[in-house]
């Protein structure tokens, strides 16, 4: 487990956010499924080719987290999975309760953090460059 996983787990616990660490094979399966299901442009998801795509910059983070939380609530997703691309080793399944706070905690990690429903009906990303994207899947 990395330093960032240790700090992340402390922050989640201190914020009373319940989480489950997923097994490495589940993490790998999600990464493979994302690569198959979503269109990419280079190393990033091609957000503009997905339906109802929402895009924000870092200075709009508070509003982004409010909007994304409302959208996920409307989609009736009880839990979402978070996977980082470099600094965190684990995948985490987290309740959508306190989602704005959870997104803000993950935004403090300087990596690309993807969050999505287990069915991949939606996906979002908080990038290390300060971009925040969210979209429903196209099928």
C-alpha positions in Angstrom: 0.0 0.0 0.0 1.3 3.5 -0.9 1.7 6.5 1.3 -1.2 8.1 -0.6 -3.5 5.1 0.1 -2.6 5.4 3.8 -3.4 9.1 3.8 -6.5 8.7 1.8 -7.9 6.0 4.2 -7.1 8.3 7.1 -9.0 11.2 5.5 -12.0 9.0 4.6 -12.1 7.6 8.1 -11.7 11.0 9.7 -14.6 12.2 7.6 -16.8 9.2 8.6 -16.9 8.0 5.1 -17.2 4.2 4.9 -15.2 2.5 2.2 -14.2 -0.9 1.0 -10.8 -1.7 -0.6 -11.3 -3.9 -3.6 -9.1 -6.9 -4.4 -6.4 -6.3 -7.0 -8.1 -8.6 -9.6 -11.3 -6.6 -9.3 -9.3 -3.4 -9.8 -7.7 -4.9 -12.9 -11.0 -6.1 -14.3 -12.5 -2.6 -13.9 -9.5 -1.0 -15.7 -9.9 -3.5 -18.6 -13.7 -2.9 -18.8 -13.2 0.9 -18.9 -10.6 0.6 -21.7 -13.1 -1.5 -23.7 -16.3 0.5 -23.0 -15.2 4.1 -23.3 -13.7 5.9 -26.3 -10.2 7.3 -25.8 -8.3 10.1 -27.4 -4.7 9.4 -26.6 -4.5 8.5 -23.0 -7.7 10.3 -21.9 -11.4 9.4 -22.3 -12.9 11.3 -25.2 -15.4 13.1 -23.0 -17.0 15.1 -25.9 -18.1 11.8 -27.6 -20.1 10.7 -24.6 -23.8 11.7 -23.8 -24.5 14.4 -21.3 -20.8 15.1 -20.7 -20.0 17.7 -18.0 -16.6 19.4 -18.0 -15.1 21.7 -15.3 -11.8 23.3 -14.5 -10.2 23.4 -11.0 -11.6 26.8 -10.0 -15.1 25.3 -10.5 -14.4 22.3 -8.4 -17.0 23.1 -5.7 -19.7 23.5 -8.3 -18.5 20.4 -10.2 -18.8 18.3 -7.1 -22.3 19.6 -6.3 -23.5 19.0 -9.9 -21.9 15.6 -10.2 -23.3 14.5 -6.8 -26.8 15.6 -7.9 -26.4 13.7 -11.2 -25.2 10.5 -9.5 -28.1 10.8 -6.9 -30.6 11.1 -9.8 -29.0 8.0 -11.4 -29.8 6.0 -8.2 -26.2 4.7 -7.7 -25.8 3.6 -4.1 -22.0 3.1 -4.4 -19.3 4.2 -6.7 -15.8 2.9 -7.4 -12.7 5.1 -7.3 -9.4 4.1 -9.1 -6.3 6.2 -9.4 -3.8 5.9 -12.2 -0.5 6.3 -10.4 -0.2 7.3 -6.7 -2.8 5.1 -5.2 -2.6 1.3 -5.4 -6.1 0.3 -4.3 -9.5 0.6 -5.8 -12.2 1.7 -3.4 -15.9 1.2 -3.3 -17.6 4.0 -1.4 -21.2 4.9 -0.6 -22.6 7.9 -2.5 -23.6 9.5 0.9 -21.3 12.5 1.5 -20.2 12.3 -2.2 -19.2 15.9 -2.4 -16.8 15.4 0.5 -15.5 12.2 -1.0 -14.8 13.8 -4.3 -12.9 16.7 -2.6 -10.8 14.2 -0.7 -9.8 12.4 -3.9 -9.2 15.7 -5.7 -6.3 16.3 -3.3 -4.3 13.4 -4.7 -2.2 14.6 -7.7 -3.2 11.8 -10.1 -6.0 11.0 -12.5 -8.8 9.5 -10.3 -11.6 7.8 -12.1 -15.0 7.2 -10.4 -17.8 5.2 -11.8 -20.7 2.9 -11.1 -20.0 -0.8 -11.0 -22.2 -1.2 -14.1 -20.2 1.5 -15.8 -23.4 3.4 -16.6 -21.4 6.6 -15.8 -17.8 7.6 -15.3 -16.0 10.7 -14.1 -12.4 11.8 -13.7 -10.6 14.3 -11.5 -7.3 15.0 -13.3 -4.0 16.1 -12.0 -4.2 19.0 -14.4 -7.3 20.3 -12.6 -10.0 19.1 -15.0 -13.1 17.4 -13.7 -15.2 15.4 -16.2 -18.3 13.3 -15.9 -20.6 11.5 -18.3 -23.1 8.8 -18.7 -22.0 5.9 -20.9 -23.3 5.7 -24.4 -24.7 2.2 -24.1 
